[in-house]
Amino acid sequence: SGEALALVHARTDAEAEAAATAVRAAYTIGGSKPPAEKTVLRRILAR
């Protein structure tokens, strides 16, 4: 929805562009939501 996924800080324009390219490669933006996953995978209880 137009929100920032990352903020790049760099000393030079070339370094900024390289970092931005790496960030863009790390994400896949799709047209639908991914399936929901369990928040709690398992409980570990004291004996």
C-alpha positions in Angstrom: 0.0 0.0 0.0 2.9 2.3 -0.7 4.6 1.9 2.6 8.4 1.8 2.8 10.0 -1.6 3.3 13.5 -0.3 4.0 15.6 2.9 4.4 19.0 2.9 2.8 21.9 4.9 4.3 25.1 5.2 2.2 28.1 7.4 1.7 27.9 7.6 -2.1 25.2 7.4 -4.7 26.8 4.2 -6.1 26.7 2.5 -2.7 23.1 3.6 -2.2 22.1 2.2 -5.5 23.9 -1.1 -4.8 22.1 -1.4 -1.4 18.7 -0.5 -2.9 19.2 -3.2 -5.6 20.0 -5.8 -2.9 16.9 -4.7 -0.8 14.7 -4.9 -3.9 16.0 -8.4 -4.7 15.2 -9.6 -1.1 11.5 -9.0 -1.5 8.8 -10.5 -3.6 5.6 -8.4 -3.9 2.6 -10.4 -4.9 -1.0 -9.6 -5.7 -2.5 -11.5 -2.8 -1.8 -12.2 0.9 0.3 -15.2 1.8 -1.4 -17.9 3.8 -1.6 -17.3 7.6 0.9 -19.2 9.7 0.7 -20.2 13.3 2.1 -17.7 15.7 2.8 -20.2 18.4 4.6 -23.2 16.9 4.7 -25.2 20.2 4.7 -24.9 23.9 7.5 -26.0 26.2 6.3 -26.6 29.7 8.2 -27.3 32.9 7.8 -30.8 34.4 
